[in-house]
Amino acid sequence: MIMTDDDMKNRLAQAKTFTLVILRKTPRMAEEGARAIVWEHGRRNMGLQADGVMPLVFPVADETDVSGVSVFVGAPDEVRGIMDGDPGVAAGLFTYEIHPCRGFPGSALPK
């Protein structure tokens, strides 16, 4: 499909604000007991996704310090509070970055 300038302007006007989070591993990930904390972090993420608070969550599976990327529906200050309550963040296993972003209606992952 070829997008005209008017098509693009219309889509841009419909964009909604979201908050992107980049989760990073710390050296504390190697400490005893970290695995159990990461399990609870995952449980919490699944709950946030099921509740629609964090509709997109992507664990990263490479050798970098990036552990995951997620998109939240809330504003950055609200998301900061959610992330500060994360068991992995509270235990010092993860740090995070927050970035305001926009998304377009109809954006979805393929099944």
C-alpha positions in Angstrom: 0.0 0.0 0.0 1.3 3.4 -0.9 0.6 6.1 1.8 -0.2 9.5 0.6 0.7 12.6 2.6 -2.9 12.9 3.7 -2.9 9.2 4.8 0.2 9.9 6.8 -1.2 13.0 8.4 -4.4 11.2 9.3 -2.5 8.4 11.0 -0.2 10.7 12.8 -3.2 12.6 14.2 -4.5 9.3 15.6 -1.3 8.3 17.3 -1.6 7.6 21.1 1.1 8.0 23.7 2.7 5.1 25.5 5.8 4.5 27.6 8.6 2.3 26.4 10.8 0.6 29.0 14.3 -0.9 28.3 15.3 -3.3 31.1 19.0 -4.0 31.7 20.7 -6.7 33.7 23.2 -5.9 36.4 26.1 -8.0 37.7 23.9 -8.9 40.6 22.1 -11.3 38.2 24.9 -13.8 39.0 24.2 -13.9 42.7 22.6 -16.8 44.5 18.8 -16.5 44.7 18.6 -14.3 41.6 16.7 -17.0 39.6 13.8 -17.1 42.1 13.5 -13.3 42.0 13.5 -13.3 38.1 10.7 -15.9 38.2 8.6 -13.5 40.4 9.5 -10.6 38.0 8.2 -12.7 35.1 5.0 -13.6 37.1 4.4 -9.9 37.7 5.0 -9.1 34.0 2.5 -11.7 33.0 -0.1 -10.1 35.4 0.6 -6.6 34.1 0.2 -7.9 30.5 -3.1 -9.7 31.4 -4.4 -6.5 33.1 -3.6 -4.5 29.9 -1.1 -2.3 31.8 1.8 -3.6 29.8 0.3 -5.0 26.5 3.7 -5.7 24.9 6.6 -7.4 26.7 9.6 -8.8 24.9 12.3 -10.7 26.8 15.6 -10.2 24.9 17.7 -13.3 24.3 21.1 -12.2 23.3 24.4 -11.7 25.1 24.0 -7.9 25.7 22.9 -6.4 29.0 19.5 -5.7 27.6 17.1 -8.1 29.3 13.8 -6.9 27.9 11.7 -4.3 26.2 8.1 -3.5 27.0 5.4 -1.0 26.2 3.1 0.4 28.9 -0.2 2.2 28.6 0.6 4.6 31.4 2.5 7.9 31.5 6.3 7.9 32.4 5.8 8.9 36.0 3.2 6.1 36.5 5.4 3.6 34.8 8.4 4.6 36.9 6.3 3.7 40.0 5.4 0.4 38.5 9.0 -0.4 37.6 10.3 0.6 41.0 8.0 -2.0 42.5 9.3 -4.7 40.3 11.0 -7.5 42.4 14.0 -7.6 40.1 14.5 -3.9 40.1 14.0 -3.7 43.9 16.6 -6.5 44.3 19.1 -4.6 42.1 19.1 -7.3 39.4 17.8 -4.9 36.8 17.9 -1.2 36.0 15.6 0.4 33.5 15.2 3.3 31.1 11.9 5.0 30.4 11.1 6.6 27.0 7.8 8.3 26.1 6.7 7.1 22.7 3.7 7.0 20.3 1.9 4.2 18.6 -0.6 3.9 15.9 -4.2 2.4 16.1 -4.3 -1.0 14.7 -0.7 -1.8 15.5 -0.5 -5.5 16.4 1.9 -8.4 16.5 1.3 -11.1 13.9 0.0 -14.3 15.2 
